[in-house]
């Protein structure tokens, strides 16, 4: 099966992006990174991508002001120019418009730090602690117009320990995310490849 051209969208240091790049270094991995794109020119993950030999581009959202779609059209042009087949959001801190989501639906996935459908949005670890949950985790899902609302591809969990804080829980969860995301991306690539056009959304 042909390796799918992967674009990764980031806003910061991109630790999940780095996990995807490491996994994709294997010749039998079903995705080949062709672009790392950030909405922040100072994102540390851009340097990581360049060091890995992957094209890295920053499209600063600030000059576009409140015109989110204009910003996304600039992103879309870069994605198409790189020959993107599938997009992985890895700490991309922008809410995407329906225009962009609908254009890439079935070819765009996201990782979220909770066991969806619990705790969509922000402050997921603190909300899990406040609820007295026994476990926390992360979810990789197809991106849909609703925030953190798309069909789940794969999840991983870990127990919440006595004395856990939001920060300690986040730190313990990161290695779990770094294993989960490459596995789930491979599954998504397989679904796209078998469907011949798009994954389920």
HELIX and SHEET records of a PDB file:
HELIX    1   1 UNK A   15  UNK A   24  1                                  10    
HELIX    2   2 UNK A   44  UNK A   51  1                                   8    
HELIX    3   3 UNK A   62  UNK A   64  5                                   3    
HELIX    4   4 UNK A   68  UNK A   81  1                                  14    
HELIX    5   5 UNK A   98  UNK A  104  1                                   7    
HELIX    6   6 UNK A  124  UNK A  130  1                                   7    
HELIX    7   7 UNK A  166  UNK A  195  1                                  30    
SHEET    1   A 7 UNK A  56  UNK A  58  0                                        
SHEET    2   A 7 UNK A  31  UNK A  38  1                                        
SHEET    3   A 7 UNK A   4  UNK A  10  1                                        
SHEET    4   A 7 UNK A  86  UNK A  89  1                                        
SHEET    5   A 7 UNK A 108  UNK A 112  1                                        
SHEET    6   A 7 UNK A 135  UNK A 142 -1                                        
SHEET    7   A 7 UNK A 152  UNK A 159 -1                                        
END                                                                             
